[in-house]
Amino acid sequence: MKLNKEDIYNMLDNPLVQQVLLEILNDDTSGFDVLAVLIELEEVTDDEISRQLDLKLNTVRKLLYKLYDARLVDYDREKDEETNWYTYTWKPALEKLPSLVRKKTQHVLKELKEQLIVEENNMFFYCPNCEFKYTFEEAMDYGFRCPQCGGILKEYNNKNDIKIIKEQIKFLEDELRLNPLFSTSEGIKNQKRDKVAVV
Ligand SMILES: [Zn+2]
């Protein structure tokens, strides 16, 4: 299935998608610029991306390799018979991005739920000076003294932490369940159908 530019830009507007891309790009936001050039031109050499963005060729290549590792771009290689040099033409391959985001989000959800169980079933202590948080067992092992500064550990009310984790879980679950982009394997098609239905 080939995505049109509008589908792709809608998808890239989603905060979960952006978060996963940032993770893939090691927080290097110039990766978004590289993607934008790929999306606009559909097929482009690394040289051309480098010129368009005024980015070092080496930087562009590193970003392209990261995206390639995640299977979000593809390339064709052509050999110049005279110079024996290869030219790489890159193109976007973002069809699998929604399922990748869904998989990563499910993993984050699993971790959040595990964390919630720990928070709900433990008593916590903290050091008001260092702002480190300890479980009851840890605090007991330290004799209720901060291992960093020696100050007395105080009981910590984790109600707010629990609230924040629950909100995060709800946000991610709603997004996976209700956003047509992620709710089915053919998310993008459904998103289109949804739009038509709303209009
Ligand atoms: Zn301390």
Boltz pocket constraint, residues with backbone or C-beta under 6 A from the ligand:
constraints:
  - pocket:
      binder: B
      contacts: [[A, 127], [A, 128], [A, 129], [A, 130], [A, 131], [A, 146], [A, 147], [A, 148], [A, 149], [A, 150], [A, 151]]
      max_distance: 6.0
